[in-house]
Amino acid sequence: MEGPTWPEFLSISTAARYLDCSEGFVRKLLADPLDPLPSLTLGRARRIPRAALDMYLARQMAGAPSVDDLIAELRAKR
């Protein structure tokens, strides 16, 4: 079974569905002063390139600790 086909450029509401989160959370990612989610403005519409969103997520996940790292950290605190 195939999943949905996503457009190349996502609106904030479509990006929220893509990430399975709220529109407010997507807006927080867009406004992050240290590492904002890439986007562009077309007229009055904000669009998020899907490829840029996927790269942003991969970058965020690469910096996140693994489950094994978290377990080791918890054991070290004992």
Kinemage of the C-alpha trace (Angstrom):
@kinemage 1
@onewidth
@group {chain A} dominant
@subgroup {mainchain}
@vectorlist {calphas} color= white
{ca met a 1} P 0.000 0.000 0.000
{ca glu a 2} L 1.374 3.405 -0.971
{ca gly a 3} L 1.303 6.451 1.274
{ca pro a 4} L 0.050 9.893 0.291
{ca thr a 5} L 1.801 11.913 -2.379
{ca trp a 6} L 3.135 15.120 -0.878
{ca pro a 7} L 3.615 18.315 -2.899
{ca glu a 8} L 7.098 19.705 -3.476
{ca phe a 9} L 6.239 22.860 -1.506
{ca leu a 10} L 4.188 22.525 1.682
{ca ser a 11} L 1.948 25.075 3.335
{ca ile a 12} L 2.187 25.314 7.111
{ca ser a 13} L -0.942 23.195 7.518
{ca thr a 14} L 0.325 20.569 5.053
{ca ala a 15} L 3.728 20.513 6.772
{ca ala a 16} L 1.932 19.936 10.083
{ca arg a 17} L 0.090 16.950 8.597
{ca tyr a 18} L 3.363 15.712 7.055
{ca leu a 19} L 5.023 15.838 10.502
{ca asp a 20} L 1.879 14.760 12.378
{ca cys a 21} L 2.100 17.790 14.654
{ca ser a 22} L 0.301 21.091 15.188
{ca glu a 23} L 0.558 24.138 12.957
{ca gly a 24} L 1.781 26.046 16.009
{ca phe a 25} L 4.751 23.706 16.319
{ca val a 26} L 5.643 24.213 12.641
{ca arg a 27} L 5.461 27.987 13.210
{ca lys a 28} L 7.852 27.600 16.184
{ca leu a 29} L 10.290 25.714 13.955
{ca leu a 30} L 10.062 28.481 11.351
{ca ala a 31} L 10.740 31.147 13.998
{ca asp a 32} L 13.618 29.349 15.767
{ca pro a 33} L 16.387 31.990 16.014
{ca leu a 34} L 19.223 29.440 16.091
{ca asp a 35} L 18.150 26.953 13.409
{ca pro a 36} L 14.979 28.034 11.595
{ca leu a 37} L 13.127 25.643 9.338
{ca pro a 38} L 13.857 26.741 5.742
{ca ser a 39} L 10.937 28.361 3.943
{ca leu a 40} L 10.095 30.918 1.313
{ca thr a 41} L 7.370 33.486 0.941
{ca leu a 42} L 5.360 33.621 -2.271
{ca gly a 43} L 3.219 36.707 -2.072
{ca arg a 44} L 1.501 36.335 1.287
{ca ala a 45} L 1.868 32.535 1.399
{ca arg a 46} L 4.633 30.800 3.323
{ca arg a 47} L 5.892 27.588 1.698
{ca ile a 48} L 8.285 24.973 3.037
{ca pro a 49} L 10.243 22.970 0.439
{ca arg a 50} L 9.641 19.306 1.273
{ca ala a 51} L 13.267 18.397 0.456
{ca ala a 52} L 14.502 21.113 2.848
{ca leu a 53} L 12.124 19.847 5.549
{ca asp a 54} L 13.413 16.292 5.125
{ca met a 55} L 17.038 17.515 5.374
{ca tyr a 56} L 16.152 19.620 8.441
{ca leu a 57} L 14.644 16.559 10.138
{ca ala a 58} L 17.666 14.408 9.274
{ca arg a 59} L 19.976 17.084 10.718
{ca gln a 60} L 17.889 17.280 13.907
{ca met a 61} L 17.874 13.505 14.276
{ca ala a 62} L 21.647 13.281 13.732
{ca gly a 63} L 22.166 15.590 16.704
{ca ala a 64} L 19.744 13.705 18.911
{ca pro a 65} L 21.192 11.145 21.313
{ca ser a 66} L 20.450 7.496 20.643
{ca val a 67} L 18.474 5.351 23.061
{ca asp a 68} L 21.690 3.537 24.001
{ca asp a 69} L 23.354 6.885 24.823
{ca leu a 70} L 20.430 7.897 27.025
{ca ile a 71} L 20.482 4.578 28.885
{ca ala a 72} L 24.237 4.837 29.421
{ca glu a 73} L 23.824 8.386 30.755
{ca leu a 74} L 21.103 7.277 33.173
{ca arg a 75} L 23.208 4.365 34.419
{ca ala a 76} L 26.195 6.673 34.934
{ca lys a 77} L 24.103 8.909 37.199
{ca arg a 78} L 23.399 6.053 39.645
